[in-house]
Amino acid sequence: MEFFVFGSTLGPKAISKALSELSGYAPIPSIPSIGFHYCKWEYNSADMLIERSDNFTAFGFPVDVLWSDIEYAENK
């Protein structure tokens, strides 16, 4: 078991940098994974999703990912 104690008079930023250098830096998540997802569990078509996307844009509501999962679910 390893045990590390960090302390610094330079502040929390210096401690965080030292910890990251010791354990490794966290990877940056992909952009779609941190964006807003819209999912609707219903039967729909590509035209319906395009219309929803246009409506979101028209009303100023940012959506990064649109998806519909029921068509691909086994035995629905």
N, C-alpha and C positions, 0 to 999 in steps of 0.2 A: 504494500500500500504506500503510495506516495502522497505527500502532504506539502502543499506550497502555501506560504503566507506572503501576501503582497502588501506593500505599504509605500507611500510616496508623499513627499511634500509638494510634488508638482500637480497633484489633483487626480481626479478619477480618470481623465483621459489617458494619462501616463500609465495608470494601473491597467486599464483596458488594453492598451497597446502591448504591454508586457505579457499579459495573459494570452493575447492573440498570437504573439510570437512564440510562446511556449506550446500552446495547444493547437494552433492553426486558425486561420481566418475562416469565418462562416461564408459559405457560398451565397451568391446573390440569386434569389429565386427568379424564375422566368417571369417575364412581364404578364402573360395571361394568368398566371397563378395568383397574382396579387390584385388583379383587376376585378371589376364587377361582372358576375356571371348571371345570366338570365336563363332559367330552365323552367319549362312548363310541361307537366305530365299530361299530354293530350295528343290526340291524333291531329297531325297537321302536315302541311306540305312545305316545300322550299319557298313557294310564293308567299305563304303565310308568314314564314320567318323573315323574309325580305321586307314585307309590309311592316312587321313589328319593328324591325331595325330602323326603317325609315321613320316610323312614328316616334321611336326613342330619340332619334336625331332631331326631328322637327320640334319636339317639346323640350330639347336641351338636356336630356337625361343620358349621360354617358354609359354605354354598355360595351364591355370589351369582348365578351364571349356569349354567343347565343347557342343553345343546344337543346335538343329534344331527345329524350332517351327511350320513350316507350316503344318506338318503332324497332329498336335494336334489342329490347329486352326479350329474353327467351320466354316463351309462352305468355308473354304480356301480363 
